[in-house]
Amino acid sequence: MPRCIQCHSSNVIKNGKDPNGRQRYLCKSCGRNFTAGQTAAPVYATAAEKEPWYRQDGIIALLTIFFFPLGLILIWAHPRYQKRTKILWTAVVAGVVFLTFTGWFGVALILSAALWFWVYKKHPALSAADAGVANSDGAAIAREIADITIAADNLHEIVTLKKISNRLMQRIHRNYRFIVGFNAGLIALGVGGIIQPTTSSLLHNTSTLYIGLKSMENLLD
C-alpha cells in the first residue's frame, strides 16, 4: 500500500478508481485522496477539507500552555508536524514546566508568550488572513500555519481554484432557482386541476434528471 502524498502516513485505504481506471486511495490520517503513482496535486486542505479542531495550531498552542500533557499528545500525534518541530515544542514545554515548579513563574510566563508569538505572529499575513495560503517551497512554519497548502511551486493554481469556486456557486444558485420555480409551477397547476398527479410526477422526475445531468458538466468548460 503506498504512503500518503501529503502527510506520508501509511494509514491508507483503497477508495475506488478514477475515470481512467487507476486505483484511488484515501489517507485516514489527513483525509487526502490520491491516485496510484500520483506524486503531487495542485491544492488541498480547502475549507471543505479543513482539519478537525484538535489538529488546528491555535487549539494545540492553547492546550499546550494551559494543559500541557494533552497538548504534547496532540503535537506528537499530528501528522503534519515535522519531527524537529515536535522535539522543539516538547523542549519548550519542559522548560516552562521546570521553571514554573522551581519558582521562576515570570520566566515561564514569558516563554509561554514567546510560544504563542512563534505560532501566530512570526507570519502576520497568514495569521491575519481569513485563509492563509503557502506553497510547498515555503518555510516550514508557514506551511504549518497556512489553511491551504499548494503542492506546486507557484500560486497559479489559486486562480483556477477561484474560478471553480465562483462557477460552482453560480451553478448552485441557478439550480436552486430552477428547482423552486419549476416545482412551484407544478404545484400551482396541480392545485388548479390543469394537470394530473401522474403528469406532475413525471415532469418533476424528468426535471430532476435534467438538473443532475447538467450538474455533471465540467465547471471550467
Secondary structure as UniProt FT lines:
FT   TURN            5..7
FT   STRAND          12..17
FT   TURN            19..20
FT   STRAND          23..27
FT   TURN            28..30
FT   STRAND          33..35
FT   TURN            36..37
FT   STRAND          43..44
FT   HELIX           47..49
FT   HELIX           53..55
FT   HELIX           57..66
FT   HELIX           68..77
FT   HELIX           83..101
FT   TURN            102..103
FT   HELIX           105..120
FT   HELIX           124..128
FT   STRAND          133..135
FT   TURN            136..137
FT   HELIX           140..145
FT   STRAND          148..150
FT   HELIX           156..191
FT   TURN            192..193
FT   HELIX           197..215
FT   TURN            219..220
//
